[in-house]
Amino acid sequence: MSRVDTAIMAIGQGIAVTPLQMVQAFGGLANRGTMMKPFVIKEIDNPDGSVYKKTEPVEAGRPVSPEVSRTISRIMAEEINSGGGINAKIDGYNFCGKTGTAQRLNAEGTGYAEGQYIGSFVGFGPLEDPQYVVLIVVDNPSGVYYGAQVAAPVFKEMMTDIVRIKGIRPADPSAVNAGIFRSEGGSVRSSLPPVYVDADGILLPSFAGFDSREVNEWLNEAGLSFIPVGTGLAVYQHPDAGTYVEPGSDVTVSFTR
């Protein structure tokens, strides 16, 4: 590798990787320096529910030491908490990530296409016990195009859903917004998710990722009837999130482990 190659790589050019390769590399950082072989199918089951074939983890290499991995992870956590990736920040959680903005190749010749870009954001977390790696790529967006503007907010939205559905608790619960949420028609005290009451009725939020105790507490305070199905974390509800319901209405929530 020449000095020119090194300089070009410092601004994100001179090397091309696939999205899967990028996710694999960041997975190695999340895994304390041990990179694993990616796979799509976790297991194949028989009709009776027994496991026919299960994919076993395969180590693909150790490109960096655990010490280097921890250092880079802390730096990327700061990137989200107070740096260019702050649009990916989820209150109460420590995630690691990096923005990316690339020029698109010229499809009709050599070089790069004028005014065309790819905005991206890749990250993993939570920092304390990394479990998920997410890569967001926005190809040739209109208007703004920096990864921090177009991709980081999508990462935040996706990771927010993941931590709720999987029941991942925040590192700093006090930072998670909770309390009394008011609208023009009234107010209801709640923990997350918020409750809104107005002239149209009670606005149902998404219960995805919450357990039956939390859902029951929320519905009781809202004056609604709780019909639970199954155990674990909420994955389905009726009426849907975003629906206004009258006080005393039945709300069915399905849970799974």
PyMOL commands that set and color helices and strands:
alter all, ss='L'
color gray80, all
select helices_A, chain A and resi 3-9+19-30+66-82+86-88+147-150+152-165+173-175+212-222
alter helices_A, ss='H'
color red, helices_A
select strands_A, chain A and resi 35-36+43-45+51-54+59-61+96-105+112-125+132-139+179-183+186-190+196-198+201-203+225-229+233-238+244-245+250-256
alter strands_A, ss='S'
color yellow, strands_A
deselect
rebuild
show_as cartoon
